[in-house]
């Protein structure tokens, strides 16, 4: 139920609808557990989607993990990550190909615009370190 509420809040925010009652339902959530679970789900998706696709989701993850992040921002980040990595979609990409990924892209873009000011150099360093662990180093020396 928590995930559905978060995705609904994200959709309502995108549409400009009132979210106060829904947000009140997630005010007292223990975010540590949600943050740990999202990380476990994020790695397998990232390894399939690739380094470039994983980067914004990891940025979201590390912003969500920051103690200074508001409940609303955490809800939006959580919803964007879950909606992106979930096989369930409003517009299924298996049926509609390129158009099918637009809803996930819209969710990620909306949340990124909301939280981009919270992506610090320290967060980017954590993202780079995690990506290097998952994918190996970014650059290799080629000798002829």
C-alpha positions in Angstrom: 0.0 0.0 0.0 2.9 2.4 0.8 4.3 2.0 -2.7 0.9 2.8 -4.3 0.5 5.9 -2.2 4.0 7.1 -3.1 3.4 6.6 -6.9 0.0 8.3 -6.6 1.6 11.3 -4.8 4.1 11.5 -7.7 1.4 11.3 -10.3 -0.7 13.9 -8.5 2.3 16.2 -8.2 3.0 15.9 -11.9 -0.7 16.7 -12.6 -0.8 19.6 -10.1 -3.4 18.0 -7.8 -3.6 18.3 -4.0 -1.5 15.7 -2.1 -2.0 16.8 1.5 -4.2 13.9 2.6 -2.0 11.3 0.9 1.2 12.8 2.2 -0.2 12.7 5.8 -0.5 8.9 5.3 3.3 8.5 4.9 4.6 11.1 7.4 5.6 8.6 10.1 7.3 6.0 7.9 10.6 4.5 9.0 12.7 5.5 5.9 15.8 3.5 6.9 14.0 0.2 6.0 12.7 1.7 2.7 16.1 3.0 1.8 17.8 -0.3 2.4 15.2 -2.2 0.4 15.4 0.2 -2.6 19.2 -0.3 -2.8 18.8 -4.0 -3.0 16.3 -3.7 -5.8 18.4 -1.0 -7.6 21.5 -3.0 -8.3 20.0 -5.7 -10.4 18.1 -3.2 -12.5 21.2 -1.0 -12.9 23.3 -4.0 -14.1 20.7 -4.6 -16.8 20.0 -1.0 -17.8 23.6 0.1 -17.7 25.8 2.7 -16.1 24.2 5.8 -17.7 20.7 4.8 -16.8 21.7 3.9 -13.3 23.3 7.3 -12.5 20.2 9.4 -11.9 18.6 6.6 -9.9 21.7 6.4 -7.7 21.7 10.2 -7.3 18.1 9.9 -6.1 19.0 7.1 -3.7 21.8 9.1 -2.1 19.6 12.2 -1.8 16.8 10.1 -0.3 19.3 8.7 2.2 20.4 12.2 3.4 18.9 13.0 6.8 18.1 16.6 5.6 15.8 15.4 2.8 12.1 16.2 3.4 9.4 13.5 3.5 7.9 14.8 0.3 11.2 14.6 -1.5 11.7 11.1 -0.2 8.3 10.0 -1.3 8.9 11.5 -4.8 12.3 9.8 -5.1 11.1 6.5 -3.8 8.2 6.6 -6.3 10.4 7.5 -9.2 12.9 4.7 -8.5 10.3 2.0 -7.8 8.2 3.1 -10.9 11.4 3.0 -13.1 12.7 -0.4 -11.9 9.3 -2.1 -11.6 8.1 -4.3 -14.5 4.6 -2.8 -14.1 4.0 0.4 -16.1 1.1 2.6 -17.1 2.3 2.4 -20.7 4.0 -1.0 -21.2 7.2 -0.8 -23.2 6.8 -4.4 -24.4 3.6 -3.3 -26.3 4.4 0.4 -27.1 8.2 0.2 -27.5 9.7 3.7 -27.3 6.5 5.3 -26.1 6.4 2.8 -23.3 9.4 4.3 -21.6 8.1 7.8 -21.7 6.1 7.6 -18.5 9.2 6.4 -16.5 11.3 9.1 -18.2 8.7 11.7 -17.2 8.7 10.6 -13.6 12.5 10.6 -13.4 12.7 14.0 -15.1 10.1 15.6 -12.8 11.8 14.3 -9.7 15.2 15.3 -11.0 14.0 18.9 -11.5 12.6 18.9 -8.0 15.8 17.6 -6.2 18.7 18.5 -8.5 19.8 21.3 -6.0 20.3 18.6 -3.4 22.8 16.6 -5.5 26.0 17.7 -3.9 29.6 16.9 -5.0 29.7 14.4 -2.1 26.6 12.6 -3.4 28.1 12.5 -6.9 31.3 11.0 -5.5 29.2 8.3 -3.8 27.4 7.6 -7.0 30.7 7.3 -8.9 32.1 5.0 -6.3 29.0 2.8 -6.4 29.0 2.7 -10.2 32.7 1.8 -10.2 31.9 -1.1 -7.8 29.0 -2.3 -10.0 30.5 -1.8 -13.4 34.3 -1.6 -12.8 36.4 1.4 -13.4 35.2 3.9 -15.9 38.4 4.2 -18.0 41.0 1.7 -19.1 44.4 2.5 -20.5 44.8 1.1 -24.0 48.4 0.4 -25.1 49.4 -0.4 -28.6 
